[in-house]
Amino acid sequence: MTSYVDSVTVEDFTNYFTRQFPYAPADDPNNQEYITDADITVAFGQARINFPIKLFDEESGRVEYMFLTAHYLCMDMQMAESGIASTGQYIITSKSVGDVSASYGVPNKFLTDPFLNYFSTTQFGMKYLSLLYPRTVGAVNVVLGGTTIRWQATST
């Protein structure tokens, strides 16, 4: 089934995120030191799997889809840098080194849900959640229907 997210192109992505990623130079488009078109295409495929198309109209959905794609692209690049030594970890809510400490107040809902927690690992993922979450709170679908049960006791 084709939808509006299928029309988002690599060019749309690079034009939207002009400063956020180091794209491969035009004269060396396959340079693995940079983000390539193939990297973005892979991230598009990953984002497509988890993107709730029906929650957005086309205009806002395209933007939201690109943020989700950017999140997957960041995670893919982090995994590529780590190679087979990559390890997963949840977000850190408090950290200290010497006299310096930092903590982040993350909503418990995002900390305890493995799906939502994953999107809290990049700023693009957090932006995705900030755009998605208001559309999911209190969303109710009403379906017209009914049941007719006719039960007759039979004697034998």
Steps between C-alpha positions, in 0.01 A plus 500: 500500500644836397470800729635852524812383686602302192530829311761642741834498320863513604506851353203601722689366801828677419318825425312484831803408711754727335724555804445191712690235303836482318381384157738343248637754251333507158828407331543196730146381586607159633760631745440294815643778720172687445127433492418349160173479309504125572518568876195725479311248287564226759374733776188574292423129495544469877285806569227370270457194722414700813336809353129543589385641166136546598578735790627778272383698204740500205679827577573438868550128437784562255684708761436248776616217272825685430568542873440130554731425207765732647478311829557166327781651294676618818461162664631324187805729489570439870479125442727528195762685704488235773493204265475160665598658833177701514298469818155622587422713798207692629522872551690622804296709743795604714876504448791642697867546416700670774325820603276506193165327487206497264154352517210500265137487597349247264130421537450161663280390211800529266740337746289192563378432147774332293350627174474864612832486685681418177383830348638690800855412395533774235373855473326404177320219681394735778370748242311213336341413835413865567311514170345154533395492866227769490332308219482181704367629831128449516474377142190287469364324195130427491378206301138447417394148566293273709447144597198282465507186699220259447526211728235238508509212732451176319353195656617157413 
